[in-house]
Amino acid sequence: MKKSITILLSLAIIISVSACNISLPSAEMTTGATTTETTTESITTETTTESTTTETTTESTTTETTLDNHIVDVIDFSTKTGGTIKYTGCEKPDRRLIEGNSGDLDKIVLLKFAYTNLSSSPSYYQTDFSIVVFQDGVQLIDSVSYSGWGDERQYDLLQASMSTAMNGGTVEFGDLVKLKSRNPLTIIVYKWSDDDYQQMELDVSDV
């Protein structure tokens, strides 16, 4: 009986509340949606490649080398059709050969050459060449006399300066020169056919 009364009272309360439009407080669950904004910072790394141009300047040094083909160590000269002439040595002449040059005996030297004829007809060296000797810048005059006495080989060399040679023949000859000092000699051989020549220096300090 008591349970029935309790139930009825509860129903009556519910009906009364509904009729009075009373809103019962309700528990509102608010869900906070947290939006995590992820900011992706795009870092652009700009790589600057510096192009370094290295300019290499190559300095072209032109060494002007003048090759004087006229100056040689030893004269060995030839013409196209005439002949060839070579310097072969220098020596002291036999005093008996040059005794007529009193007072100048120690100043005289014998220059030796060889001439080969290449032409078709007999010829001697002066047909193709001229020999000139200088010392201290001055031409030495070939005015040395000699006799038939003394060294026969040297005498024959002196005599052979006017000897002719046939085609292919070689004549060895000599020339006497009186020195002014013991400074070097400059020997120049010229071609008669043109202006070509050869020149050499000769040390006569020990002759």
C-alpha positions as CSV (number, residue, x, y, z in Angstrom):
1,M,0.0,0.0,0.0
2,K,2.9,2.3,0.9
3,K,4.8,1.4,-2.4
4,S,1.7,2.3,-4.4
5,I,1.3,5.7,-2.7
6,T,5.0,6.5,-3.4
7,I,4.8,5.7,-7.1
8,L,1.7,7.8,-7.4
9,L,3.4,10.8,-5.8
10,S,6.3,10.5,-8.2
11,L,4.1,10.4,-11.2
12,A,2.2,13.4,-9.9
13,I,5.4,15.4,-9.5
14,I,6.5,14.6,-13.1
15,I,3.2,15.6,-14.5
16,S,3.3,18.9,-12.6
17,V,6.7,19.8,-13.9
18,S,5.8,19.0,-17.4
19,A,2.6,21.2,-17.2
20,C,4.5,24.1,-15.9
21,N,7.1,23.9,-18.7
22,I,10.0,23.9,-16.3
23,S,13.2,23.0,-18.0
24,L,15.4,21.0,-15.9
25,P,19.0,21.8,-16.1
26,S,20.8,19.4,-18.3
27,A,24.5,18.7,-18.3
28,E,25.9,20.0,-21.6
29,M,29.2,18.3,-22.6
30,T,31.1,20.6,-24.7
31,T,33.8,18.9,-26.6
32,G,36.5,21.5,-27.5
33,A,37.9,20.5,-30.8
34,T,41.4,21.7,-30.8
35,T,42.7,22.3,-34.3
36,T,46.4,22.2,-34.3
37,E,47.5,24.3,-37.2
38,T,50.8,23.0,-38.4
39,T,52.6,25.6,-40.3
40,T,55.2,24.1,-42.5
41,E,57.7,26.8,-43.2
42,S,59.1,26.1,-46.6
43,I,62.7,27.3,-46.5
44,T,64.1,27.8,-49.9
45,T,67.8,27.7,-49.8
46,E,69.1,29.7,-52.7
47,T,72.4,28.5,-53.7
48,T,74.3,31.0,-55.7
49,T,77.1,29.5,-57.7
50,E,79.6,32.2,-58.4
51,S,81.2,31.4,-61.7
52,T,84.7,32.6,-61.5
53,T,86.3,33.0,-64.9
54,T,90.0,32.9,-64.6
55,E,91.5,34.6,-67.6
56,T,94.9,33.2,-68.3
57,T,97.0,35.5,-70.3
58,T,99.7,33.7,-72.0
59,E,102.4,36.1,-72.9
60,S,103.9,35.0,-76.1
61,T,107.5,36.0,-75.9
62,T,109.1,36.0,-79.3
63,T,112.8,35.7,-79.0
64,E,114.3,37.2,-82.0
65,T,117.3,35.1,-82.6
66,T,119.5,36.3,-85.3
67,L,121.5,33.5,-86.7
68,D,124.5,34.8,-88.6
69,N,125.4,32.0,-90.9
70,H,128.5,33.9,-92.0
71,I,130.3,33.5,-88.6
72,V,131.6,30.0,-88.1
73,D,134.1,28.2,-85.9
74,V,136.1,26.9,-88.8
75,I,135.9,28.1,-92.4
76,D,134.5,25.4,-94.7
77,F,133.1,27.2,-97.6
78,S,131.8,26.1,-101.0
79,T,130.4,27.4,-104.3
80,K,127.7,25.7,-106.2
81,T,129.8,24.9,-109.2
82,G,133.3,26.2,-108.4
83,G,135.0,24.6,-105.5
84,T,135.4,24.4,-101.7
85,I,137.9,25.9,-99.3
86,K,138.7,24.9,-95.7
87,Y,140.9,26.3,-93.0
88,T,143.2,23.6,-91.8
89,G,145.6,25.2,-89.3
90,C,148.1,27.8,-88.2
91,E,151.8,27.3,-87.3
92,K,155.1,29.0,-86.9
93,P,157.2,29.0,-90.1
94,D,160.7,27.8,-90.2
95,R,162.9,30.8,-89.5
96,R,165.1,30.0,-92.5
97,L,162.1,30.4,-94.8
98,I,161.6,34.0,-93.6
99,E,165.1,35.1,-92.7
100,G,164.9,37.9,-95.2
101,N,162.3,39.5,-92.9
102,S,164.9,40.5,-90.2
103,G,163.4,41.9,-87.0
104,D,159.9,40.5,-87.8
105,L,160.5,36.7,-87.5
106,D,158.5,36.3,-84.3
107,K,155.5,38.2,-85.8
108,I,155.0,35.9,-88.8
109,V,152.6,33.0,-88.8
110,L,151.6,30.5,-91.5
111,L,147.9,30.0,-92.2
112,K,147.0,26.8,-94.0
113,F,144.0,26.0,-96.2
114,A,142.8,23.2,-98.6
115,Y,141.1,23.9,-101.9
116,T,139.0,21.3,-103.8
117,N,138.0,22.0,-107.4
118,L,134.4,21.0,-108.3
119,S,134.3,22.6,-111.7
120,S,134.8,20.7,-115.0
121,S,138.0,22.6,-115.9
122,P,141.3,23.0,-114.0
123,S,141.2,25.8,-111.4
124,Y,143.0,27.2,-108.4
125,Y,141.6,28.7,-105.2
126,Q,141.8,32.4,-106.3
127,T,139.4,31.6,-109.2
128,D,136.6,31.2,-106.7
129,F,137.7,32.7,-103.4
130,S,139.5,35.7,-101.8
131,I,141.1,35.4,-98.3
132,V,141.4,38.6,-96.2
133,V,142.9,38.7,-92.7
134,F,142.2,41.4,-90.0
135,Q,143.7,42.1,-86.6
136,D,142.6,44.8,-84.2
137,G,140.1,45.8,-86.9
138,V,142.7,46.5,-89.5
139,Q,143.5,44.4,-92.6
140,L,146.9,42.7,-92.5
141,I,148.8,43.3,-95.7
142,D,150.2,40.1,-97.2
143,S,153.8,41.3,-97.8
144,V,155.9,38.6,-96.2
145,S,158.8,37.3,-98.4
146,Y,160.2,33.8,-98.1
147,S,163.1,31.9,-99.6
148,G,163.6,28.3,-100.8
149,W,165.6,27.4,-97.7
150,G,164.3,25.7,-94.6
151,D,161.3,23.4,-94.2
152,E,160.4,21.9,-97.6
153,R,156.8,21.1,-96.5
154,Q,156.1,24.7,-95.6
155,Y,157.8,25.9,-98.7
156,D,155.6,23.6,-100.8
157,L,152.5,25.0,-99.1
158,L,153.5,28.5,-99.9
159,Q,154.2,27.6,-103.5
160,A,150.9,25.7,-103.9
161,S,148.8,28.9,-103.5
162,M,149.0,29.2,-107.2
163,S,148.7,25.5,-108.1
164,T,145.7,24.4,-110.1
165,A,143.6,21.3,-109.5
166,M,141.5,19.3,-111.9
167,N,137.9,18.3,-111.1
168,G,137.8,16.5,-107.7
169,G,141.5,17.4,-107.0
170,T,142.6,19.1,-103.7
171,V,145.4,21.5,-103.2
172,E,146.8,22.3,-99.8
173,F,148.4,25.7,-99.6
174,G,149.7,28.3,-97.1
175,D,149.8,32.0,-96.6
176,L,152.2,34.0,-94.5
177,V,150.8,36.8,-92.3
178,K,152.7,39.4,-90.2
179,L,151.0,40.0,-86.9
180,K,150.7,43.5,-85.3
181,S,149.9,42.0,-81.8
182,R,148.9,38.7,-80.1
183,N,145.2,39.6,-80.3
184,P,142.9,37.2,-82.3
185,L,142.8,37.2,-86.0
186,T,139.6,37.6,-88.1
187,I,139.8,35.5,-91.2
188,I,137.2,36.2,-93.9
189,V,136.9,34.1,-97.1
190,Y,134.8,35.7,-99.9
191,K,133.3,34.2,-103.0
192,W,134.1,36.0,-106.2
193,S,130.7,35.0,-107.7
194,D,128.6,36.9,-105.1
195,D,128.8,38.7,-101.8
196,D,128.6,35.6,-99.7
197,Y,131.4,34.9,-97.2
198,Q,132.5,33.0,-94.1
199,Q,134.3,34.5,-91.1
200,M,136.1,33.0,-88.2
201,E,138.2,34.1,-85.2
202,L,141.7,32.6,-84.7
203,D,143.6,32.7,-81.4
204,V,147.3,33.4,-82.1
205,S,148.5,34.0,-78.6
206,D,150.4,30.7,-78.4
207,V,151.7,30.5,-82.0
